[in-house]
Amino acid sequence: MSKKIVILGAGESGVGAALLAKQKGYDVFVSDKGKIAEKYEQELHDNSIDFEQGTHTFNKVFEADLVVKSPGIPDTIQLIQELISKGVPVISEIEFAAKYTNGYKICVTGTDGKTTTASLIYHILYRAGMDVSLSGNIGKSFARQILEKDTEYYVLEISSFQLDNMFDFKAEIAVMTNISADHLDRYDYKIENYIASKFRILNNQTSDDIFIYCADSENIINNLPDYSVKAKQFPFSYFSKQIPGAYVDNKQIFVKTNQNHILNMNLNELSLKGRHNAYNSMAAAIAGDVLDLSNDIVRESLSDFVNIEHRLENLGQIGGIEFINDSKATNVNAAWYALESQENPIVWIAGGQDKGNDYSMLQGLVKDKVKIIVCIGMDNRKIHEAFSNDVDMIVNTTSMPEAVHVAYKLAAKGDCVLLSPACASFDFYENYEDRGRQFKRAVKNL
């Protein structure tokens, strides 16, 4: 009799896990408390996978020998707690999928920069002619990628929610871009819980593996001594020399991971500008270097990479006013990098679903660079309280078209209208991509 697997959640990760489980001979049941997107519902039908939506039928779920949980479902809900108490293993799709590949896994986590860093590493490896794929918390699920084409190398973006339900998984290369307060609503509003989640990326690593991390992130450096790190360590820094590792000196990036190999390139050569992208580029360059890729391949890849959509995406100018889509900035730290990278006066579109945000780290930048704040989102009180003394004006709006129209009318020639919300998107939008697309549409319609 085949083992029964229950997949909770029918998004990209859930359906990917269901398809892989079906191929591996499991008896598969998918349960989603919400409405399943039409494309995923069709896939389940086409593959004769039993599913339900709009509810979790506890009796059917409790028949499981194994449960694969969507990262969006907290461990604290009654269903998960009862499964755990009954001794049913509850794991993430990443953990499940990893059992079915021998591929070399380069795993990127962190609060900010993980999508860009993962994409950069993939770009370097792909340009080097390696058999590589990019998945995880970006694009295709890991399970779907293994099912469609099991590659020799995997670059995986991995969130804290995915790490929470990973136990036996091992990253051959673990990259930690930074850690700042985020998703604290999911971690009892305790940053130490969130930090511990991120450090799970080191689980099961050995002395043969690699750990790449930002030496300028206080939450990484202050907590690193609490962990027994067996992997070879390669820190990177904007402010201090790191050998072995990477650092910036006199507007040059230096990367050195062994005695005979050093890469250096000017910051101006990087296709992605700003200090945050120097960090992303250093992390990616170390990954390329420890895999013994040539300096030329790494340098060319960092020079011609095209940034991902919704991350400091320049939409051009209208009437001498620049528009930048940074909808992916779903927390305060990401918004800090966006504000820091702008040279021109800013009309800042911000707000959304607050996740326990502390805006104090932005006050200096806002005072120096922001003229006007245009709020989107259901509750903007914290933004008003944080910045009312630092800007000329704060305006509340009720839709993206209204926010863009108001920002355009209040901006002057030479200004930058920056969407960098510092908040989650789930109050008004499906996700940050939906929010970014609505911003782009509103700019186009000006």
C-alpha positions in Angstrom: 0.0 0.0 0.0 1.4 3.4 -1.0 2.2 6.0 1.7 -0.4 8.8 2.0 0.9 12.3 1.7 -1.2 15.4 2.4 -0.2 18.7 0.8 -1.6 21.8 2.7 -1.9 24.7 0.3 -2.2 24.6 -3.4 0.0 27.4 -4.6 3.2 26.9 -6.7 5.0 25.0 -3.9 2.0 22.9 -3.0 1.1 21.8 -6.5 4.8 21.2 -7.3 5.0 18.9 -4.3 1.8 17.2 -5.3 3.0 16.5 -8.8 6.4 15.2 -7.6 4.7 13.0 -4.9 2.3 11.5 -7.5 5.3 10.6 -9.7 7.0 9.0 -6.8 4.1 6.7 -6.1 2.5 8.5 -3.1 -1.3 8.5 -2.5 -1.7 12.3 -2.7 -4.4 14.5 -1.2 -4.2 18.4 -1.5 -6.1 20.6 0.9 -6.4 24.4 0.6 -8.5 26.5 3.0 -8.7 29.2 0.4 -9.7 29.3 -3.3 -7.2 27.5 -5.6 -6.1 29.5 -8.6 -7.6 28.2 -11.8 -4.3 27.2 -13.4 -3.4 25.0 -10.3 -6.9 23.6 -10.1 -6.6 22.5 -13.7 -3.2 20.9 -13.1 -4.6 18.8 -10.2 -7.5 17.7 -12.4 -5.3 16.9 -15.3 -3.0 14.7 -13.1 -5.9 13.0 -11.3 -4.9 14.3 -7.9 -7.6 14.4 -5.2 -8.1 17.8 -3.7 -10.4 20.1 -1.7 -10.6 23.9 -1.4 -12.3 26.3 0.9 -11.8 24.0 3.9 -9.4 21.6 5.6 -11.2 18.3 6.4 -9.4 17.3 9.5 -10.3 13.6 9.3 -8.8 13.3 5.8 -5.7 15.3 6.7 -5.1 13.1 9.8 -4.9 10.0 7.5 -1.5 11.3 6.3 1.8 9.5 6.9 3.5 12.8 5.8 2.3 16.4 5.5 4.0 19.0 3.2 2.9 22.5 4.4 2.8 25.7 2.4 5.2 28.3 3.8 2.2 30.7 4.1 0.6 28.5 6.8 1.8 29.2 10.4 2.9 26.3 12.6 0.6 27.8 15.3 -2.7 27.0 13.8 -4.8 24.2 15.4 -4.5 21.8 12.4 -0.7 21.9 12.4 -0.5 21.6 16.2 -2.7 18.5 16.2 -0.7 16.9 13.5 2.6 17.5 15.4 1.0 16.1 18.6 0.0 13.0 16.7 3.6 12.5 15.5 2.9 13.2 11.9 5.9 14.8 10.2 5.2 18.3 8.9 7.8 19.5 6.4 8.3 22.1 3.7 8.2 21.5 0.0 11.9 22.2 -0.2 12.6 19.5 2.4 10.4 17.0 0.5 11.8 17.8 -2.9 15.5 17.5 -1.8 15.0 13.8 -1.2 14.7 13.3 -4.9 17.8 14.9 -6.3 21.5 14.6 -5.9 22.0 18.1 -7.3 24.5 20.5 -5.7 22.4 23.1 -3.8 23.4 26.8 -3.5 20.8 28.3 -1.0 20.2 31.9 -0.5 18.4 33.3 2.5 18.3 36.7 4.3 15.8 39.5 5.0 16.7 41.5 1.8 18.6 40.9 -1.4 18.0 37.1 -1.6 16.0 37.2 -4.8 18.6 39.4 -6.5 21.6 37.4 -5.1 20.1 34.1 -6.1 19.4 35.5 -9.6 22.9 36.8 -9.9 24.4 33.4 -8.8 22.2 31.6 -11.3 23.3 34.1 -14.1 27.0 33.5 -13.3 26.6 29.7 -13.4 24.4 29.7 -16.5 26.9 31.9 -18.3 29.6 29.5 -17.3 27.8 26.7 -19.2 26.8 24.8 -16.1 23.6 22.6 -15.9 21.8 24.9 -13.4 18.3 25.9 -12.5 16.8 28.7 -10.3 13.9 27.9 -8.0 12.5 27.8 -4.5 10.9 31.0 -3.3 11.4 32.4 -6.8 9.8 31.2 -10.1 9.2 27.4 -10.2 9.0 25.4 -7.0 12.0 23.2 -6.2 9.7 20.1 -6.5 8.4 21.1 -10.0 11.9 21.8 -11.2 13.1 18.4 -10.1 10.1 16.8 -11.8 10.6 18.6 -15.1 14.4 18.6 -15.3 16.7 17.4 -12.5 19.8 19.6 -12.9 23.3 19.2 -11.6 23.2 22.5 -9.8 20.3 24.3 -8.0 20.2 27.9 -6.9 17.4 28.1 -4.4 16.0 31.2 -2.7 14.7 30.1 0.7 12.5 32.1 3.1 12.4 31.8 6.8 8.9 30.2 6.5 10.4 27.4 4.4 13.4 27.0 6.7 11.0 26.5 9.7 10.0 23.1 8.4 13.3 21.9 7.1 15.2 19.3 9.1 17.4 16.9 7.1 18.1 19.3 4.2 21.6 20.4 3.6 22.9 23.3 1.5 26.3 22.7 -0.1 26.6 26.5 -0.3 24.6 28.6 2.2 24.4 32.4 1.6 23.0 34.7 4.2 22.6 38.2 2.8 21.6 40.0 6.0 19.1 39.8 8.9 16.8 42.7 10.0 13.4 42.7 11.6 10.8 41.3 9.3 7.7 39.0 9.6 7.8 39.4 13.4 4.0 38.8 13.4 4.9 35.2 12.6 7.6 35.0 15.3 5.8 36.1 18.4 7.2 39.6 17.7 10.6 38.4 18.9 13.5 39.1 16.6 15.5 36.3 18.2 13.0 33.8 16.9 13.3 35.2 13.4 17.1 35.1 13.6 17.0 31.5 14.8 14.9 30.6 11.8 17.3 32.2 9.4 20.3 30.3 10.9 18.6 27.0 10.1 20.2 27.4 6.6 23.3 26.0 8.4 21.6 22.8 9.4 23.6 19.7 8.5 26.5 21.5 6.9 29.9 19.8 7.1 33.5 21.0 6.7 33.2 20.3 3.0 30.5 23.0 2.6 30.5 26.7 2.3 28.9 29.6 4.3 28.8 33.0 2.8 27.5 35.9 4.9 27.4 39.7 5.4 29.9 40.8 8.0 28.1 44.2 8.2 24.9 42.7 9.5 24.9 43.0 13.3 22.2 40.4 13.7 24.4 37.9 11.8 27.7 38.8 13.5 26.2 39.0 17.0 24.5 35.6 16.8 27.1 33.7 14.8 29.1 32.7 18.0 25.9 30.8 19.2 26.2 28.4 16.3 28.7 25.6 15.7 29.6 26.5 12.1 31.4 23.5 10.5 31.4 25.0 6.9 34.2 27.1 5.5 33.3 30.7 6.1 33.5 33.5 3.6 32.2 36.9 4.9 31.7 40.0 2.7 31.8 43.6 3.8 31.4 47.2 2.5 33.5 48.6 5.3 36.2 46.2 6.4 38.7 44.0 4.7 37.6 40.3 4.6 40.2 37.7 3.5 39.1 35.1 2.7 35.9 36.7 1.5 35.0 39.9 -0.3 35.2 43.6 0.5 35.1 47.1 -1.0 38.1 49.4 -0.9 38.5 52.7 -2.8 35.4 51.9 -5.0 36.8 48.5 -5.9 35.4 45.1 -5.0 38.0 42.5 -4.1 37.1 38.8 -3.9 39.7 36.3 -2.5 38.7 32.8 -1.5 42.0 31.0 -2.0 45.7 31.9 -2.1 46.1 31.9 -5.9 42.9 33.6 -7.0 41.8 37.2 -6.6 39.0 39.0 -8.5 38.6 42.7 -8.4 36.4 45.1 -10.3 35.2 48.7 -10.1 31.8 49.4 -8.5 30.9 51.3 -11.6 31.3 48.1 -13.7 28.4 46.5 -11.8 25.2 46.5 -13.7 23.3 47.0 -10.4 23.9 50.2 -8.6 23.8 51.1 -4.9 25.4 49.8 -1.8 22.8 47.0 -1.4 23.7 45.7 -4.8 27.4 45.8 -4.0 26.5 43.4 -1.2 24.5 41.2 -3.5 27.3 41.2 -6.1 30.0 40.3 -3.5 27.9 37.3 -2.3 27.4 36.1 -5.8 31.0 36.6 -6.7 32.2 34.5 -3.8 29.8 31.7 -4.8 31.3 31.8 -8.3 34.8 31.9 -7.0 34.5 29.0 -4.6 33.1 27.0 -7.6 36.4 27.8 -9.5 34.7 29.8 -12.2 37.0 32.2 -14.1 37.3 35.8 -13.2 36.2 36.8 -16.6 32.9 34.9 -16.4 32.2 36.4 -12.9 33.1 39.9 -14.0 31.1 39.8 -17.2 28.1 38.3 -15.4 28.1 41.0 -12.8 28.4 43.6 -15.5 25.6 42.5 -17.8 23.0 41.2 -15.3 19.5 42.7 -15.8 17.7 43.3 -12.5 14.5 41.4 -11.5 11.1 43.0 -12.0 9.8 45.1 -9.0 13.2 45.6 -7.5 14.4 49.2 -8.1 13.0 48.8 -11.6 13.4 52.1 -13.4 10.3 52.9 -15.4 11.8 56.0 -17.1 10.7 59.7 -16.9 7.5 61.6 -17.4 7.8 65.3 -17.5 11.3 65.2 -16.1 10.1 63.1 -13.1 11.7 59.6 -12.7 9.5 56.7 -11.6 11.0 53.6 -9.8 9.1 50.4 -9.0 10.5 48.8 -5.8 7.3 47.0 -4.8 9.5 44.1 -3.6 10.6 46.2 -0.7 8.2 44.6 1.8 10.1 45.6 4.9 11.8 48.6 6.4 15.3 47.4 5.7 14.6 47.0 2.0 13.1 50.5 1.9 16.3 51.8 3.5 18.4 50.5 0.7 16.0 52.0 -1.9 16.0 55.4 -0.3 19.8 55.3 0.2 20.4 54.5 -3.5 18.5 57.6 -4.9 20.4 60.8 -5.7 17.4 63.0 -6.5 14.7 64.4 -4.2 12.1 61.7 -3.5 8.4 61.6 -3.4 8.0 58.3 -1.6 5.0 56.0 -2.0 4.9 53.8 1.1 2.5 51.7 3.3 0.6 48.5 3.2 0.1 45.7 5.7 2.4 46.5 8.7 4.3 43.6 10.1 5.4 45.2 13.4 7.6 47.8 11.6 10.0 50.0 13.4 10.6 53.0 11.1 13.2 54.7 13.3 16.1 53.5 11.1 14.7 55.4 8.1 14.4 58.8 9.8 17.8 60.2 8.9 17.4 59.2 5.2 13.8 60.5 5.1 14.8 63.8 6.5 17.7 64.1 4.0 16.1 62.8 0.9 12.3 62.7 1.0 10.1 65.7 0.3 6.7 64.1 0.4 5.2 60.8 1.5 2.2 59.4 -0.3 0.6 56.7 1.7 -1.1 53.5 0.4 -2.6 50.9 2.7 -5.4 50.5 5.2 -3.7 52.0 8.3 -1.0 54.6 7.9 -0.9 55.9 11.4 2.6 54.6 12.1 4.0 56.3 9.0 2.5 59.6 10.1 3.8 59.2 13.6 7.3 58.3 12.4 7.8 61.0 9.8 5.4 63.9 10.2 8.2 66.2 11.4 10.7 65.1 8.7 8.9 65.8 5.4 6.9 68.7 3.9 3.7 66.7 3.6 2.1 63.3 4.1 -0.9 62.4 2.0 -3.2 59.4 2.4 -4.6 57.7 -0.8 -7.0 54.8 -1.3 -5.8 53.2 -4.5 -2.6 52.9 -6.6 -3.9 55.0 -9.5 -4.7 57.8 -6.9 -1.3 57.4 -5.2 0.6 57.7 -8.5 -1.5 60.6 -9.7 -1.0 62.5 -6.4 2.7 61.8 -6.4 3.1 63.0 -10.0 1.2 66.2 -9.3 3.3 66.9 -6.1 6.6 66.1 -7.7 8.8 68.6 -9.5 11.0 68.2 -12.5 14.2 66.4 -11.4 12.4 64.5 -8.6 12.0 60.7 -8.2 8.7 59.1 -7.5 9.7 55.9 -5.6 7.3 53.1 -4.8 9.1 51.3 -1.9 6.3 50.3 0.5 8.3 48.9 3.5 5.2 46.8 4.1 3.5 43.6 3.0 1.0 43.9 0.1 -1.8 41.7 1.4 -4.2 44.5 2.5 -5.1 45.5 -1.1 -3.1 43.3 -3.4 -2.5 39.6 -4.2 1.2 40.0 -3.6 4.1 42.4 -4.2 4.1 41.5 -8.0 0.4 42.5 -8.3 1.2 45.8 -6.4 4.1 46.5 -8.7 2.1 45.8 -11.8 -0.6 48.1 -10.7 2.0 50.8 -10.1 3.5 50.3 -13.5 0.0 50.5 -15.1 -0.8 53.7 -13.2 2.4 55.3 -14.3 1.8 54.3 -17.9 -1.7 55.9 -17.8 -0.5 59.3 -16.6 
